[in-house]
Amino acid sequence: MPIVSSVSRLLGAFLFAIVMTPAFAGWDETPEVAWKGYLSDCQGFQQVVNNVQNGVMTTRQAMNRVDSLNHTLYVHRDHLAQANLASPEYARCENVIAQAFEIRNKEEEVLVAELQQQYFKDQAEHQESPEYKRARALGFSDVGGLGKLKELAEDSETDGEDYLKTLMITVDWGCGRHFRAVQYVKPYVIYTAHPDEGNCAIYKGVAVLGGEMVERGDTIDQEAVFQYVGWKKLEGPDGFPIDIRVVKVLK
């Protein structure tokens, strides 16, 4: 799939994750147990602050550690007794936690900037690639991998079928190169990956229209350029009808 698409989703997923309050399933615990857990978390936050100040821990490591501690902190807070919330120890811990989060949030800004910079770098490199330039020259918006048709359709921000029709499809190195001819259903050749190929054999199959005649077991033409057509109901290798995505070879 396009490098830019995968990097963009990585950035989007990270940005979504960091703005969400931890939504972990809570559990019932007594105020006494919650207080002990809270104080344990507090000690962990204090250790983070001390380690960063002493140079024992990087701010990136601190960010990850704070996120980990924050998972249980929310649960313990919800079960504290009012007497605990009014105690000097709680006030001290909240101050320590705030210090730890200040370190974490500053590092988060650095990380987001790094991800954005990498995104734009990858975007520029992708748009300078021969594959992308060829796709644009043929009138497509981008280039995608044959073995990734399912993922490309699911990951697209637009309607999956419409999105696939905008792409120049090539045989990707990951799964597409494992495709073998399994049946000829005039005028389609059905290709799929062998079960031994693991994940590449799961929901991986395509019917090719307009290609050269091949023998059973032949690999798909790795030099060909395909255009996405859509879904078609064909007779499968076992004789039963199957719904399969169809691509046509660009002449």
Secondary structure, 3 states (H helix, E strand, C coil): CCHHHHHHHHHHHHHHHHHCCCCCCCCCCCHHHHHHHHHHHHHHHHHHHHHHHCCCCCHHHHHHHHHHHHHHHHHHHHCCCHHHHCCHHHHHHHHHHHHHHHHHHHHHHHHHHHHHHHHHHHHHHHHCCHHHHHHHHCCCCEEEEHHHHHHHHHHCCCCHHHHHCCEEEECCCCCHHHCEEEEEECCEEEEECCHHHHHHHCCCEEEEECCCCCCCCCECCCCCCEEEEEEEEEECCCCCEEEEEEEEECC
